[in-house]
Amino acid sequence: MRLADRVAIVTGGARGIGQAIALTFAAEGAKVAAVDVAEPTETVEKITAAGGTAMALVADVRSNEAAHQAVDAVIEAWGQVDVLVNNAGVIRDKLLLAMSPEEWETVLRINLDGVYNFCHAVVRHMLGRKQGSIISMSSYSGQHGARGQCNYAASKGGINALTKSLASEVGRKNIRVNAIAPGMVETTMSETVRGFIGENLKKIIPMARAGQPEDIANLALFLASDESEYITGQVITIDGGLSVNVAW
Amino acid sequence: MANEEEVFSKVQVCLVDALGVEEDEVTPDATLAGDLGAESIDYLDIIFRIEKAFGIKIDRTEMFPEDIFSNPDYVADGRLTPEGLALLKERMPFADLRRF
């Protein structure tokens, strides 16, 4: 059990990658608090049906107060927080010229402010534990950009910079801060884009397939566990080779 | 109400836990940064531990008045100006600032 006696918080834990991470962590012995704007009951039901321990929390990651309340609820129930996965995120894809201020704002506030809010709430408890692992969900587009995703790419680029900065601040306290940058993953969020790409997906990705939420969850598990205890401040790409696909 | 010795003992535990130093290094005269090697994150760690140990809330600026240290009116060439020192004494009347 790679996360025995650990407590993990997963934002955006109701479905997709967040749910996969929550289920994987619970299967490895962690108590998991799944946080989402829609109560993540399905995630909690799946965990408890498999014999694990979980709680569902409703919180809007845009609110610093809500983040602190969610973390306080976990501390009150289980006394500690060892792992935070900042997975909550949305897309509002448009070319910049067509993108409304609201579409820009929403993505930045949820995707980037959410990371700040939950880190702000959790770090003080990790200081007390003298250990912790914070994992934030970045993206291929945060490093490379993506047409129609100025807002999304900016939020993920921001997560990359925040990850490195925070890692530098808290490293001496044995708190590690890393980010995962997935390429194309098979979730409802990427359904439209995958539909557009169609069979071409097999040409643009060397491993000829989209990633599965479980692929991302396996990397998150490694970063949450003691096996990665000397890794911090890193943005780790997991994309089936998408970012290195040069075909002459 | 705890006496000075009891208070020091509790504070000592907090500093040992936060800074990873030995108990005998934490003397009443030891300085956090100079003698005990504290950095910025350590000040916050210490505050959180003391708040928990004593059941109190500490204003962040009480321990580290950043508005003074980051103000060019109060710090010049890496040293406190007379105005800065006067304001610091006012803000931290409990601190021994004779070395400044």
Interface residues (C-beta under 8 A of the other chain):
Chain A: R124 L127 G128 K130 E169 V170 R172 K173
Chain B: D17 A18 E39 S40 I41 D42 L44 D45 F48 R49 K52
